[in-house]
């Protein structure tokens, strides 16, 4: 029999990134744009968060192709359960540079939220990153007053310089 251990260590993808506490979708978007902003294929992962919304770790769940990726709930939540995370921010890259969410992105977010409820791990947000810009599905849902489908515009934000606030714009403009 083998002993299971969870070990946190820096990787090239996360070295030098200070995540701290996630107080808003902008905080998560800023961190995730640094991690996923230069990816040339779709990459899906999770920020693991404690009860006080402090980032514990980044976990890359899967790496796909230019236009797709396969993930499942088991793989998404495995690291969260092992790390005793209270919540996660799921994220993936759009190597096209356009972080506009697809209908599949909205559907996957809904399924992951349901799975997280069963496991006791809250899905705080789903952030899509493209060309160092990001789209927070939570922010887009809050701004529109509903779930993300037909007629709802995702909000795309630029990653600001160190101390600036990022401008936002609706997708499709």
Secondary structure, 3 states (H helix, E strand, C coil): CCCCCCCCCCCCCCCCCCCCECCCHHHHHHHHHHHHCCCCCCEEEEEEECCCCEEEEEEEEEECCCCCCCCCHHHHHHHHHHCCCCEEEEEEECCCCCCCCCHHHHHHHHHHHHHHHHHCCEEEEEEEEECCEEEEHHHHHHHHCCCCCCCCCCEEEECCCCCCCCCEEECCC
